[in-house]
């Protein structure tokens, strides 16, 4: 499974993009479950955010959803954090 996260917005307006490929990872099932939960609560179109807040695009194997601060679910927040931290 390929998980991609793009973050835009914020005070400085710096965009970040990272991705994880779960193939061959020992924790692949954990990533896949988290990704499934994050996708379930996402929106097809970018929601309105708050001034200087972040907006996110999460793509998992070609399926894309959008979400924004401060209305992230726990699963979205966890997935975004892990991908941006561990991704290449």
C-alpha positions in Angstrom: 0.0 0.0 0.0 1.3 3.5 -0.9 0.3 6.3 1.5 0.9 9.9 0.5 0.3 13.0 2.6 0.6 16.6 1.4 0.3 19.5 3.8 -0.2 23.1 2.8 -1.0 26.3 4.6 0.2 27.4 8.0 1.7 30.7 8.9 4.7 30.3 6.6 2.8 28.6 3.8 5.4 25.9 3.3 4.1 22.8 1.6 5.3 19.3 2.6 4.8 16.0 0.9 5.9 12.6 2.1 5.0 9.0 1.3 5.2 5.6 2.8 5.1 2.2 1.0 4.0 -0.4 3.4 5.1 -3.4 1.2 7.5 -5.6 3.1 7.1 -3.7 6.4 6.6 -5.6 9.6 4.0 -3.1 10.7 2.1 -3.0 7.4 -1.2 -4.1 8.9 -1.1 -1.3 11.4 -0.4 1.3 8.7 -3.2 -0.1 6.5 -5.8 -0.1 9.3 -4.9 3.5 10.2 -5.0 4.6 6.6 -8.5 3.0 6.2 -9.8 4.8 9.2 -8.3 8.1 8.0 -9.9 7.7 4.6 -13.3 6.9 6.0 -13.6 10.3 7.6 -12.1 12.4 4.8 -13.9 14.6 2.3 -13.8 14.4 -1.5 -13.2 18.2 -1.7 -11.0 20.4 0.5 -12.9 21.7 3.5 -12.6 25.2 4.8 -9.9 25.6 7.4 -8.9 28.3 9.8 -6.5 31.2 9.2 -2.9 30.0 9.3 -4.1 26.4 9.7 -2.9 23.4 7.8 -4.9 21.6 5.0 -4.1 18.0 4.1 -4.5 15.7 1.1 -4.2 12.0 2.0 -3.9 9.6 -1.0 -3.9 5.8 -0.4 -3.4 3.6 -3.5 -5.0 6.2 -5.7 -7.9 7.2 -3.5 -7.7 10.8 -2.3 -9.4 12.6 0.6 -9.0 16.0 2.1 -9.1 17.3 5.7 -8.0 20.4 7.6 -7.1 21.6 11.1 -8.7 21.8 13.5 -11.2 19.2 12.4 -9.0 16.2 12.1 -10.1 12.9 13.4 -7.7 11.0 15.7 -6.9 8.5 12.9 -6.2 11.3 10.4 -4.0 13.1 12.9 -2.0 10.0 13.7 -1.6 9.0 10.1 -0.5 12.5 9.0 2.0 12.7 11.8 3.5 9.3 11.1 3.8 9.8 7.4 5.3 13.3 7.7 7.8 12.0 10.3 8.8 8.6 8.7 8.1 9.2 5.0 10.6 9.9 2.3 
